[in-house]
Amino acid sequence: MRYLYIALCSFSISNLSAEAIQYSGVSYTSSNKDIEDMFPYSLSIESSIRKTIFNELTSNNAKNPDLYLGVSESFKDGSYSTVIAIENENISSIKLNNNCLKTFSLGIQIITFNTKDQQIASIIPNAVRRIYYDKPINGSCNNINRKIDLLRFSEIYYGIDITKSDYESYTVLDDEEMIQKIAEQSMNSSSIYKQNQLLGSVINNVLEINLNKVKNTNFFVGIDDVVLDELAQSQLKGDKNFSNNYIFSDFFGDFQTETYKIWAGQQFSKWFSDTFNYPLIPYVKGRALGKDISMKFADGSEALNLKLPSLDFGFVINIKGFKKVKLDESDLRAAYAWAAFSSIEFHNVGIQKITEINLKHVYTEEINKSDTVDDWSNFNLSQNILMRDYIINLDELDKKWLKKAAKIKSKDFKKHAKLILSKAGV
């Protein structure tokens, strides 16, 4: 059995119905000693987002009367508990066409668990990435402006876009005032609830948790594994005439295999949930929900020892490799294709493979010959579209898509889809 050790910052409840989902606040999927290093910006924003989430859940509590918003000193209050766990905060940077292309990433897991046996009943992943372009400082893209980075993470959390010309009106404020100004702007414009915005999605996910479904969860389907073939691993690390996939690399430029796998699993889970309204258990091996998590409830008496559910059926995403091809060119322009290749396996975990399919997706774009291209941004996009389109077509097959994506007849793909959806109970 795999375990998740998690510490939860929480509140104090005096009277709580035995049949309720206790909201247990915001926390981090890391040990106490790592939080300041791994989540420096989220820590600064935490007080604001904690307040915003709680106020929005309170204002909309009628949408989920099973959700208890009182204060708790122990995870043993109530039958189920939900925690919002921040699991990723990252900035990656690359010099491109005399600009610094910076990718800001945030990830949050909504974890609901049985408080009696500490068994996880549901994990809902939420992740967002946003790209910014800056001018190099002394020819380097490694310089850090903490205030601007904090501003950007704040606007990503709150779903607003601040133009660079307006940055100074925010950065002259102290941290708390700046974050408050961004939060107020978001709430006044309802930007927090625009499509694909992080906090709004998290709040809606919590409000949609159904106690009856959670109580009756005894059958789990999820991402059993994400596998990188030797070729894909080499390419992602920067071998085979490729640069390394900087978006999933650390400050020193070393590719982070587990971070990439978690991203692929999260995206697959997101597309599946969006298509079928069926939350898969996401890929949770490695750092994101690992064994080093140790936070406690307010009583401080004992830490949680959450058990990750054993999957009944699972997907294995096998990422095989990538290929870039020049399609055409003129004196000034060139057209390229960025292809991603994967296979998707569905199996009865630990027993037998049920079905498998090989897939590819080709993303094309025409560029100026004088420009440098961000190949990995395009390869990542191609891989993500591969997974999205596959799941959409499990629901309703588009024969034009199938012809481009797989060497399989439509009747065989329909059989493949039927096997998966029937076994999963979708």
C-alpha positions in Angstrom: 0.0 0.0 0.0 1.3 3.4 -0.9 0.9 6.1 1.7 0.6 9.9 1.8 1.8 11.7 4.9 0.1 15.1 4.9 -0.2 17.9 7.5 -3.1 20.1 7.3 -3.4 23.6 8.6 -7.0 23.8 9.8 -9.7 25.3 12.1 -11.7 24.4 15.3 -15.2 22.6 15.2 -17.3 22.0 18.3 -20.4 20.3 16.9 -20.2 18.4 13.6 -22.6 16.0 12.1 -21.2 12.5 11.7 -22.3 12.6 8.1 -20.4 15.5 6.6 -17.4 16.5 4.5 -15.3 18.7 6.7 -13.5 21.5 4.8 -9.9 21.4 6.2 -8.3 24.4 4.6 -5.2 24.9 2.5 -2.0 23.0 2.8 1.1 21.8 0.9 2.3 18.4 -0.3 5.7 18.7 1.1 7.5 18.3 4.5 7.7 21.4 6.7 11.4 21.8 6.1 10.9 22.0 2.3 7.9 24.4 2.2 9.9 27.7 2.2 12.2 26.4 -0.5 9.5 24.9 -2.7 6.6 27.4 -2.3 8.1 30.8 -1.5 5.5 32.8 -3.5 2.5 30.7 -2.5 3.4 31.1 1.1 3.2 34.9 0.7 -0.1 34.6 -1.1 -1.5 31.8 1.1 -3.4 34.0 3.6 -5.2 35.8 0.8 -6.2 32.7 -1.1 -7.2 30.9 2.2 -9.5 33.8 3.0 -10.9 34.0 -0.6 -11.6 30.3 -0.8 -13.3 30.1 2.6 -15.5 33.2 1.9 -16.5 31.9 -1.5 -17.4 28.4 -0.1 -19.4 30.1 2.7 -21.2 32.4 0.2 -22.1 29.4 -2.0 -22.6 26.8 0.8 -26.2 26.2 -0.3 -24.7 24.5 -3.4 -23.2 21.8 -1.2 -25.0 21.4 2.2 -22.8 18.4 2.9 -19.8 20.6 3.2 -19.0 21.7 6.8 -17.2 25.0 7.1 -16.8 25.2 10.8 -13.4 25.1 12.6 -11.7 21.8 13.5 -8.8 21.0 15.8 -8.7 17.3 14.7 -9.0 15.4 11.5 -11.2 12.9 13.4 -14.1 15.4 13.4 -16.7 14.3 10.9 -16.8 11.3 8.5 -14.9 12.8 5.6 -12.5 15.7 5.1 -11.4 17.7 2.1 -8.1 19.6 1.9 -6.8 21.9 -0.8 -3.1 20.9 -1.2 -0.7 23.1 -3.2 1.6 20.6 -4.8 3.6 22.6 -7.4 5.1 26.1 -7.8 7.7 26.6 -10.5 9.4 29.1 -12.8 11.4 28.0 -15.8 13.2 30.3 -18.2 14.8 30.1 -21.6 16.4 32.7 -23.9 14.4 32.9 -27.2 14.7 35.5 -30.0 16.5 37.9 -27.7 13.8 37.6 -25.1 13.5 35.6 -21.9 10.5 33.2 -22.2 9.4 32.4 -18.6 6.9 29.7 -17.8 5.1 30.1 -14.4 3.4 26.9 -13.2 1.1 26.1 -10.3 -0.6 22.9 -9.3 -3.2 22.1 -6.7 -4.7 18.7 -5.6 -8.1 18.6 -3.9 -8.0 15.5 -1.6 -11.0 14.0 0.1 -10.5 11.2 2.6 -12.3 9.1 5.1 -11.2 10.4 8.5 -11.8 7.0 10.3 -9.4 4.8 8.3 -7.6 7.7 6.5 -8.4 6.2 3.1 -8.3 8.7 0.2 -11.6 8.6 -1.7 -10.9 11.2 -4.3 -8.1 13.3 -5.7 -8.9 16.1 -8.2 -5.9 17.8 -9.9 -5.8 21.4 -11.0 -2.9 22.9 -12.8 -2.1 26.0 -14.8 0.8 27.4 -16.8 1.3 31.0 -18.0 4.1 32.3 -20.2 5.7 35.8 -19.9 8.3 37.5 -22.2 11.0 39.7 -20.6 14.1 41.4 -21.8 17.4 39.8 -20.6 19.3 41.6 -17.9 23.0 41.8 -18.7 22.4 39.2 -21.4 21.0 36.7 -18.9 17.6 35.2 -18.2 18.5 33.9 -14.8 18.0 37.1 -12.9 15.2 37.1 -10.4 12.9 40.0 -9.5 11.1 38.7 -6.5 8.4 41.4 -6.5 7.4 40.9 -10.1 7.4 37.1 -9.7 5.1 37.5 -6.7 2.8 39.8 -8.7 2.7 37.2 -11.5 1.9 34.2 -9.2 -0.8 36.4 -7.6 -2.4 37.2 -10.9 -2.2 33.5 -11.9 -4.0 32.4 -8.7 -6.6 35.1 -9.1 -7.1 34.8 -12.9 -6.3 38.3 -14.0 -3.9 39.8 -16.6 -1.9 42.8 -15.6 -0.1 44.7 -18.4 3.6 45.4 -17.9 2.9 49.2 -18.1 0.8 48.8 -15.0 3.3 46.8 -13.0 4.7 49.8 -11.1 1.3 50.7 -9.6 1.3 47.3 -7.9 5.0 46.8 -7.1 5.3 50.1 -5.2 2.9 48.6 -2.6 4.1 46.2 0.1 3.5 42.5 -0.5 0.2 42.3 1.4 -1.3 45.4 -0.1 -0.3 44.3 -3.6 -1.8 40.8 -3.2 -5.0 42.4 -1.7 -5.3 44.8 -4.7 -5.0 41.9 -7.1 -7.6 39.8 -5.2 -10.0 42.7 -5.1 -9.6 43.4 -8.8 -10.3 39.7 -9.5 -13.4 39.5 -7.3 -14.8 42.8 -8.6 -14.5 41.6 -12.2 -15.4 38.0 -11.5 -12.2 37.0 -13.2 -11.6 34.3 -10.7 -14.4 32.3 -12.3 -13.5 32.7 -15.9 -12.8 29.4 -17.7 -9.6 27.6 -16.9 -8.7 29.9 -14.0 -7.1 28.2 -11.0 -8.9 29.3 -7.8 -12.3 29.4 -9.4 -11.9 25.8 -10.6 -10.7 24.7 -7.2 -13.7 26.4 -5.5 -16.1 24.8 -7.9 -14.5 21.4 -7.5 -15.0 21.6 -3.7 -18.6 22.7 -4.1 -19.3 19.8 -6.4 -18.0 17.1 -4.0 -20.9 14.7 -3.5 -21.1 13.0 -0.1 -23.1 10.0 -1.3 -20.6 9.4 -4.2 -17.7 9.8 -1.8 -19.2 7.4 0.8 -19.9 4.8 -1.9 -16.5 5.0 -3.5 -15.1 1.4 -3.4 -14.1 1.1 -7.0 -11.1 3.1 -8.2 -9.9 3.9 -11.8 -6.9 6.1 -12.4 -3.5 6.6 -14.0 -1.6 3.6 -12.9 1.7 4.7 -14.4 3.4 7.1 -16.8 6.3 5.5 -18.6 9.0 7.2 -20.6 10.6 5.0 -23.3 14.4 5.2 -23.5 14.2 7.4 -26.6 11.7 9.9 -25.0 13.8 10.0 -21.8 16.9 10.8 -23.8 15.2 13.5 -25.9 13.6 15.1 -22.8 17.0 15.2 -21.1 18.6 17.0 -24.1 20.2 14.0 -25.9 19.7 12.8 -29.5 20.3 16.3 -30.9 17.5 17.8 -28.7 17.8 20.5 -26.2 16.5 19.6 -22.7 12.8 20.2 -22.0 13.5 23.3 -19.9 9.9 23.7 -18.8 10.3 20.6 -16.6 13.9 21.2 -15.6 15.2 22.6 -12.3 17.2 25.8 -11.8 20.4 24.0 -12.9 18.8 22.8 -16.2 18.4 19.1 -15.1 15.3 17.5 -16.5 12.9 16.4 -13.7 11.4 13.1 -14.8 8.8 12.8 -12.1 7.6 16.4 -12.6 7.0 15.6 -16.3 5.2 12.4 -15.5 3.0 14.1 -13.0 2.1 16.8 -15.6 1.2 14.2 -18.2 -1.0 12.3 -15.7 -2.7 15.5 -14.5 -3.5 16.5 -18.0 -4.9 13.1 -18.9 -7.0 13.1 -15.7 -8.3 16.6 -16.5 -9.4 15.8 -20.0 -11.1 12.6 -18.8 -12.9 14.5 -16.0 -14.0 17.3 -18.4 -15.3 14.8 -21.0 -17.0 12.2 -18.8 -17.5 14.1 -15.4 -15.6 11.1 -13.9 -12.6 11.9 -11.7 -9.7 9.6 -12.3 -7.1 9.1 -9.5 -4.2 11.0 -11.1 -0.6 9.8 -11.3 0.6 10.5 -7.7 3.9 8.7 -7.5 7.0 10.7 -6.8 7.4 14.1 -5.2 3.8 15.5 -5.7 2.2 13.2 -3.2 5.1 11.4 -1.8 6.2 9.9 1.5 7.9 13.0 2.9 4.7 15.0 3.7 4.4 15.8 7.3 2.0 18.5 8.5 -0.5 18.3 11.3 -4.0 19.6 12.3 -4.3 22.3 14.9 -4.3 19.9 17.9 -0.7 18.9 16.9 -1.2 15.5 18.5 -0.8 13.3 15.4 -0.1 13.6 11.7 -2.2 12.1 9.0 -1.1 8.8 7.3 -3.3 8.8 4.3 -3.6 5.7 2.3 -3.7 6.1 -1.5 -6.4 3.8 -3.0 -5.4 0.7 -4.8 -6.7 1.0 -8.4 -9.1 -1.6 -9.8 -8.5 -0.5 -13.4 -5.7 1.8 -14.6 -4.3 3.6 -17.6 -0.6 3.5 -18.5 0.6 6.4 -20.6 3.7 5.3 -22.5 5.4 8.3 -24.0 7.6 7.0 -26.8 9.3 10.0 -28.4 9.2 13.1 -30.4 10.1 14.2 -34.0 10.5 17.6 -35.7 10.2 17.8 -39.5 10.5 20.7 -41.9 7.5 20.7 -44.2 8.1 23.6 -46.5 10.0 26.8 -46.8 10.2 30.1 -48.8 12.9 32.7 -48.7 11.6 34.2 -45.4 9.4 31.5 -43.9 9.5 27.9 -43.0 6.8 25.4 -41.9 7.6 22.7 -39.3 5.8 19.8 -37.7 6.3 18.7 -34.1 5.1 15.1 -33.6 4.5 13.3 -30.3 4.2 9.5 -30.1 2.6 7.6 -27.3 0.6 4.5 -26.5 -2.3 4.2 -24.0 -2.8 1.0 -22.2 -5.8 0.1 -20.0 -5.6 -2.8 -17.7 -7.0 -4.6 -14.7 -4.3 -3.6 -12.3 -2.0 -6.5 -11.5 -4.0 -9.0 -13.5 -4.1 -8.4 -17.2 -3.9 -5.9 -20.0 -7.3 -5.3 -21.5 -6.6 -3.0 -24.5 -3.9 -0.8 -25.9 -3.6 1.7 -28.7 -0.6 3.5 -30.4 -1.2 7.2 -31.1 0.5 10.2 -32.6 -0.3 13.9 -32.9 1.4 16.4 -35.2 1.4 20.1 -34.4 2.3 22.4 -37.4 3.3 26.0 -37.5 4.9 28.4 -40.0 7.6 30.7 -38.6 10.0 33.4 -39.7 13.4 31.9 -40.6 15.1 34.6 -38.5 13.2 33.5 -35.4 14.3 30.8 -32.9 11.6 28.3 -32.1 10.6 27.0 -28.7 10.5 23.3 -29.8 9.6 21.9 -26.4 6.7 24.2 -25.9 5.4 22.8 -29.2 6.2 19.1 -28.3 4.5 19.5 -25.0 1.5 21.0 -26.7 1.4 18.1 -29.2 1.6 15.5 -26.4 -1.2 17.3 -24.5 -3.5 17.5 -27.6 -2.7 13.8 -28.3 -4.2 12.9 -24.8 -7.1 15.3 -25.1 -8.2 14.2 -28.5 -7.9 10.5 -27.6 -10.2 11.0 -24.6 -12.7 13.1 -26.6 -12.9 10.4 -29.2 -13.5 7.7 -26.6 -16.8 9.5 -26.1 -17.6 10.2 -29.7 -15.4 9.0 -32.5 -14.3 11.4 -35.3 -13.0 9.2 -38.2 -10.9 12.1 -39.6 -9.1 12.3 -36.2 -8.6 8.5 -36.1 -7.1 8.4 -39.6 -4.4 10.9 -38.6 -3.8 9.6 -35.0 -3.7 5.8 -35.2 -3.3 2.9 -37.5 -6.5 1.2 -36.4 -9.9 0.7 -38.1 -12.9 2.6 -36.7 -14.7 -0.6 -35.6 -11.6 -1.7 -33.6 -11.3 1.8 -32.0 -15.0 1.6 -31.0 -14.4 -1.8 -29.5 -11.4 -0.3 -27.6 -13.4 2.6 -26.3 -16.3 0.3 -25.3 -14.0 -1.9 -23.3 -12.6 1.0 -21.4 -15.8 2.8 -20.6 -17.7 -0.4 -19.6 -14.9 -1.6 -17.3 -14.5 1.8 -15.8 -18.3 2.2 -15.3 -18.4 5.5 -17.1 
